[in-house]
Amino acid sequence: MIGLHEAVHGLFFWIFTRSRPVFAFKGAYAYAAAPGWFIPRNQYVIVGLAPLVIISLAGIALAAVVPTGWLLPLLAVLILNASGAVGDLWVTLSLLRYPISAYCYDEGDQTTVYLPDGV
C-alpha cells in the first residue's frame, strides 16, 4: 500500500514537472519528492491529495465488483491508505493558509513554502 500511495504522488509530480520524482524510505516512512522544482501551491495540493482521492475512489469502485471474500482485505487497504494520508492532509491544510501565488519546494522529508516578493 505504501508503494502505491507514493507512486501516485510520484505520478503527479511527474505530470507537473515532467521530471522523474525521487522515491525513498527514511526511518518509518516512505516519500516521493521533486527536488529542484518549485511547484505552485495549488498543484502541490493536488499532488498531496491525489493518493487519498484516487485510491479511495478506486477502492469504492472495486467494492462493487469484487467477490465478497475480498471486501475485508480491500477495506483494510483503504484504511491503511487513509491513515497514511493524515500527514498529506495536514500539509495540505497548512498550505491553504498561504496565498495562491506561493510555491512549494519538496525535499521529501521537508517542504518549504516560498512567497513572491511583495506578498
TORGUKE-200960 format. One record per atom (N, C-alpha, C): x, y, z; residue in three letters. Coordinates in steps of 0.05 Angstrom, whole numbers, padded with zeros to 5 digits, always signed. Each point is the difference from the previous one (the first is absolute). Layout:
residues N
XYZAla ...
end
This chain:
residues 119
+00016-00024+00000Met -00016+00024+00000Met +00017+00025+00000Met +00022+00000+00015Ile +00017+00023+00002Ile +00012+00006-00027Ile +00008-00021-00014Gly +00012+00005-00027Gly -00020+00011-00019Gly -00024-00010+00000Leu -00021+00011-00018Leu -00006+00029+00007Leu -00003+00006+00025His -00005+00027+00010His +00021+00020-00010His +00025-00008+00004Glu +00023+00017-00009Glu +00002+00002-00030Glu -00007-00022-00014Ala +00000+00000-00029Ala -00020+00021-00011Ala -00023+00002+00013Val -00020+00020-00009Val +00011+00028+00004Val +00012+00005+00023His +00014+00026+00004His +00020+00005-00023His +00016-00020-00005Gly +00021+00002-00020Gly -00012+00005-00028Gly -00022-00013-00006Leu -00013+00004-00026Leu -00007+00030-00003Leu -00012+00011+00020Phe -00008+00028-00002Phe +00024+00019+00001Phe +00021-00007+00014Phe +00025+00016-00002Phe +00009+00000-00029Phe +00000-00023-00012Trp +00009-00002-00028Trp -00019+00015-00019Trp -00026-00002+00004Ile -00019+00015-00017Ile +00006+00030+00001Ile +00006+00011+00024Phe +00005+00029+00002Phe +00028+00009-00006Phe +00020-00018+00002Thr +00027+00008-00005Thr +00012-00012-00025Thr -00012-00022-00010Arg +00012-00016-00022Arg +00028-00009+00007Arg +00005-00003+00026Ser +00026-00009+00009Ser -00005-00024+00019Ser +00019-00019-00001Arg -00003-00024+00017Arg +00001+00007+00029Arg -00020-00008+00016Pro +00001+00006+00028Pro +00020-00019+00015Pro +00006+00007+00024Val +00018-00015+00017Val -00018-00016+00020Val +00006-00025+00003Phe -00015-00017+00020Phe +00021-00010+00020Phe -00008+00000+00026Ala +00018-00009+00020Ala -00015-00009+00025Ala +00014-00016+00016Phe -00009-00007+00027Phe +00018+00014+00019Phe -00011+00012+00021Lys +00016+00014+00020Lys -00012-00007+00027Lys +00014-00017+00015Gly -00011-00009+00025Gly -00025-00016-00003Gly -00022+00010+00012Ala -00025-00015-00001Ala -00019+00009-00022Ala +00009+00017-00018Tyr -00018+00009-00021Tyr +00014+00000-00027Tyr -00017+00001-00020Ala +00009+00001-00028Ala -00009+00028-00011Ala +00014+00008-00021Tyr -00009+00025-00012Tyr +00007+00001-00030Tyr -00015+00017-00014Ala +00006+00007-00027Ala +00006+00030+00001Ala +00018+00009-00016Ala +00008+00029+00001Ala +00008+00009-00028Ala +00000+00027-00003Ala +00008+00012-00025Ala +00021+00021+00006Ala +00024-00008+00010Pro +00020+00019+00007Pro +00009+00016-00025Pro +00005+00025+00004Gly +00009+00017-00022Gly -00023+00015-00013Gly -00025-00006+00008Trp -00023+00012-00012Trp -00015+00017+00020Trp -00009+00023-00009Phe -00017+00018+00016Phe -00028-00004-00012Phe -00017-00013+00014Ile -00027-00008-00010Ile -00021+00020+00011Ile -00016+00011-00018Pro -00022+00018+00009Pro -00017-00013+00021Pro -00009+00016+00019Arg -00015-00011+00023Arg -00023-00018-00008Arg -00017+00009-00019Asn -00023-00017-00007Asn +00008-00026-00013Asn +00021-00001-00015Gln +00010-00025-00012Gln +00010-00018+00023Gln +00013+00012+00019Tyr +00011-00016+00022Tyr -00023-00011+00017Tyr -00022+00015+00003Val -00023-00011+00014Val -00011-00024-00015Val +00000+00001-00026Ile -00009-00023-00016Ile +00018-00024+00004Ile +00026+00005+00000Val +00020-00022+00005Val -00006-00012+00027Val -00005+00017+00020Gly -00004-00010+00027Gly -00025-00016+00004Gly -00022+00008-00013Leu -00026-00013+00004Leu -00004-00024-00019Leu +00015-00001-00022Ala -00005-00020-00021Ala -00002-00029+00010Ala +00019-00009+00017Pro -00002-00028+00009Pro -00026-00006+00016Pro -00007+00018+00017Leu -00024-00004+00016Leu -00025-00002-00018Leu -00002+00019-00018Val -00023+00002-00017Val -00001-00023-00020Val +00022-00005-00014Ile +00000-00020-00022Ile -00003-00028+00011Ile +00016-00007+00020Ile -00001-00027+00011Ile -00027-00005+00014Ile -00011+00020+00014Ser -00026-00003+00012Ser -00022-00005-00020Ser +00000+00017-00021Leu -00020-00004-00022Leu +00002-00027-00013Leu +00025-00008-00006Ala +00005-00026-00012Ala -00010-00022+00018Ala +00005+00002+00026Gly -00008-00020+00019Gly -00030-00002+00002Gly -00014+00022+00000Ile -00029+00001+00001Ile -00011-00013-00025Ile +00011+00006-00023Ala -00009-00013-00025Ala +00005-00030+00000Ala +00023-00008+00010Leu +00006-00029+00002Leu -00018-00014+00019Leu -00009+00013+00021Ala -00017-00013+00020Ala -00027-00009-00013Ala -00007+00013-00021Ala -00025-00007-00014Ala +00002-00025-00017Ala +00025-00008-00006Val +00003-00022-00019Val +00017-00023+00010Val +00015+00003+00022Val +00017-00022+00009Val -00017-00021+00015Val +00010-00024+00001Pro -00014-00021+00016Pro -00002+00009+00029Pro -00020-00010+00014Thr -00005+00007+00028Thr +00024-00005+00017Thr +00015-00021-00005Gly +00023-00006+00016Gly +00023+00020-00002Gly -00001+00016-00020Trp +00021+00021-00004Trp -00007+00027+00013Trp -00025+00002+00010Leu -00008+00026+00011Leu +00016+00008+00024Leu +00004-00018+00019Leu +00015+00006+00024Leu +00029+00008-00007Leu +00015-00015-00016Pro +00027+00009-00008Pro +00000+00027-00014Pro -00021+00005-00017Leu -00002+00025-00015Leu -00004+00023+00020Leu -00018-00005+00020Leu -00004+00020+00020Leu +00025+00006+00016Leu +00015-00020+00006Ala +00026+00003+00014Ala +00019+00018-00016Ala +00001-00005-00026Val +00018+00016-00017Val -00010+00030+00000Val -00026+00004-00002Leu -00011+00027+00000Leu +00006+00014+00027Leu -00002-00015+00022Ile +00005+00012+00026Ile +00030+00007+00003Ile +00017-00018-00010Leu +00029+00005+00001Leu +00007+00025-00016Leu -00012+00002-00024Asn +00005+00023-00017Asn -00009+00026+00014Asn -00024+00000+00011Ala -00011+00024+00013Ala +00017+00007+00024Ala +00009-00020+00016Ser +00016+00007+00023Ser +00028+00010-00009Ser +00010-00010-00023Gly +00025+00010-00010Gly -00002+00028-00012Gly -00024+00008-00005Ala -00004+00027-00012Ala -00004+00022+00021Ala +00001-00007+00025Val -00004+00020+00021Val +00021+00022-00002Val +00025-00007-00004Gly +00020+00021-00004Gly -00004+00017-00025Gly -00009-00013-00021Asp -00007+00014-00025Asp -00022+00021+00005Asp -00020-00008+00016Leu -00022+00018+00006Leu +00009+00023+00017Leu +00018-00005+00019Trp +00011+00021+00017Trp +00015+00020-00017Trp +00018-00010-00018Val +00015+00018-00017Val -00019+00016-00018Val -00020-00013-00011Thr -00019+00014-00018Thr -00014+00022+00015Thr -00011-00006+00024Leu -00014+00021+00015Leu +00019+00022+00008Leu +00025-00006+00006Ser +00019+00021+00006Ser +00005+00018-00024Ser +00002-00013-00024Leu +00006+00016-00024Leu -00023+00019-00007Leu -00024-00008+00007Leu -00023+00017-00008Leu +00000+00027+00015Leu +00017+00003+00020Arg +00003+00025+00014Arg +00016+00020-00016Arg +00015-00010-00019Tyr +00017+00017-00017Tyr -00015+00009-00025Tyr +00008+00023-00011Pro -00013+00009-00025Pro +00005-00019-00023Pro -00017+00002-00020Ile +00001-00017-00023Ile +00027+00004-00015Ile +00013+00022+00004Ser +00025+00006-00014Ser +00024-00013+00013Ser -00004-00015+00022Ala +00022-00014+00014Ala +00010-00023-00017Ala +00025-00007+00005Tyr +00013-00023-00013Tyr +00011-00019+00022Tyr -00001-00026-00006Cys +00010-00020+00018Cys +00025-00014-00011Cys +00019-00003+00017Tyr +00025-00013-00007Tyr +00001-00025+00017Tyr -00003-00024-00012Asp -00002-00025+00014Asp +00026-00015+00000Asp +00010-00006+00024Glu +00025-00015+00002Glu -00005-00028+00011Glu -00025-00008+00001Gly -00007-00027+00010Gly -00008+00000+00029Gly +00018+00007+00017Asp -00006+00001+00028Asp -00005+00028+00010Asp +00000+00019-00018Gln -00005+00028+00007Gln -00011+00015-00025Gln -00020+00016+00005Thr -00010+00018-00021Thr +00003+00028+00009Thr +00012+00017-00017Thr +00004+00028+00006Thr -00019+00016-00018Thr -00014+00019+00012Val -00018+00017-00015Val +00014+00027-00005Val -00001+00008-00025Tyr +00012+00026-00009Tyr -00022+00018-00010Tyr +00002+00026+00007Leu -00019+00019-00009Leu +00014+00020-00018Leu -00014+00009-00021Pro +00011+00021-00018Pro +00005+00026+00016Pro +00019+00016-00009Asp +00005+00026+00013Asp -00025+00016+00001Asp -00003+00014+00022Gly -00023+00018+00003Gly -00025-00014+00011Gly +00001-00025+00006Val -00024-00014+00010Val +00003-00004+00030Val 
end
